[in-house]
Amino acid sequence: MKTMKVLLIGAHGRTGRLIAQGLHDHAAPFRALLRKSAHKSEFAALGAEIVLGDLDQDFSHVFDDITHVIYAAGSSESEGVHEERAIDRDAVMRTADYAKRRRVRQLVVVSALTAFHPERNPLSLRHYSRMKREADAYVMRRGVPYAILRPGPLSDEPARGTIALADETTVDMPDVSREDVARIALRCVALGVRDRVIGFVGGNEPLDAVLDTYAAVTA
Ligand SMILES: NC(=O)c1ccc[n+]([C@@H]2O[C@H](COP(=O)([O-])OP(=O)(O)OC[C@H]3O[C@@H](n4cnc5c(N)ncnc54)[C@H](OP(=O)(O)O)[C@@H]3O)[C@@H](O)[C@H]2O)c1
């Protein structure tokens, strides 16, 4: 098996931390991008390499030796349009640029279900959803193998190990656990999922069975 090193962007976020724990549990070498040095010890305890960086600035230096990237950062609900533009769109685009330059083998982006139809969302979610959609579209055409995850509303409930696939036609949007989102991101890396947009909400389909249908086809 080829060596791998994962760059986890947004490692200290609620989903990011669960991904970090999963990488640790699978003994996968990874580098955690953090913006606050106060968070270093938590990730050092997981065996992560740590780099400090702000997604508002150039962060190309954190891509050295990286084979896979998981982008789990996001603007926080209270921050507003500047942060949505900067973190939910522009930093994702720059991630795709840096990943392309470094010939990264796979980029997994945590986007949002609302990106399927930004204009159909309540006003408070429209700009955020447009930013997510524009970022996703850029990733899709940038030429880096990608898996774009579009979960519905997130919860901090324990993982269920089950989801339901969803798309622009989905009306019912049960919460999906961040822990399940983390599992899906890790499974996408393990399976080498490429060039797929995966929309999902809480549901009853076993996650592994759903994800297996997205596994990369090897000749
Ligand atoms: N909330 C929902 O219901 C929902 C639904 C669908 C999709 N999503 C998406 O799912 C993803 C994960 O969401 P979450 O709620 O788990 O995330 P979260 O807890 O809000 O964490 C976001 C992370 O992004 C980091 N970040 C923000 N601005 C940054 C900057 N300028 N430089 C470096 N890091 C920065 C934060 O760093 P600090 O720790 O330093 O603050 C934090 O670690 C996000 O992309 C979100 O948009 C959310």
The ligand as a Gaussian input file, in Angstrom:
#p B3LYP/6-31G(d) Opt

LIG

0 1
 N      -24.128000      23.022000      11.382000
 C      -24.803000      22.268000      10.534000
 O      -25.947000      21.841000      10.779000
 C      -24.155000      21.893000       9.222000
 C      -24.916000      21.219000       8.262000
 C      -24.294000      20.779000       7.089000
 C      -22.942000      21.027000       6.877000
 N      -22.214000      21.724000       7.805000
 C      -20.775000      21.937000       7.523000
 O      -20.070000      20.881000       8.148000
 C      -18.724000      21.303000       8.432000
 C      -18.384000      20.967000       9.878000
 O      -19.286000      21.657000      10.720000
 P      -19.055000      21.707000      12.319000
 O      -20.314000      22.309000      12.886000
 O      -18.562000      20.402000      12.812000
 O      -17.857000      22.762000      12.386000
 P      -17.446000      23.724000      13.611000
 O      -17.556000      22.998000      14.903000
 O      -18.180000      25.029000      13.470000
 O      -15.882000      23.942000      13.317000
 C      -15.429000      24.776000      12.300000
 C      -13.912000      24.741000      12.323000
 O      -13.435000      25.657000      11.316000
 C      -12.322000      26.322000      11.864000
 N      -12.119000      27.639000      11.265000
 C      -13.038000      28.628000      11.061000
 N      -12.438000      29.716000      10.548000
 C      -11.104000      29.428000      10.446000
 C       -9.971000      30.136000      10.011000
 N      -10.057000      31.415000       9.568000
 N       -8.764000      29.522000      10.038000
 C       -8.650000      28.247000      10.511000
 N       -9.699000      27.504000      10.934000
 C      -10.906000      28.103000      10.907000
 C      -12.660000      26.529000      13.340000
 O      -11.456000      26.788000      14.050000
 P      -11.425000      27.073000      15.640000
 O      -11.626000      25.746000      16.307000
 O      -10.073000      27.652000      15.856000
 O      -12.555000      28.045000      15.919000
 C      -13.304000      25.183000      13.668000
 O      -12.312000      24.265000      14.063000
 C      -18.690000      22.787000       8.105000
 O      -18.144000      22.954000       6.813000
 C      -20.160000      23.184000       8.097000
 O      -20.412000      24.301000       7.260000
 C      -22.793000      22.151000       8.978000

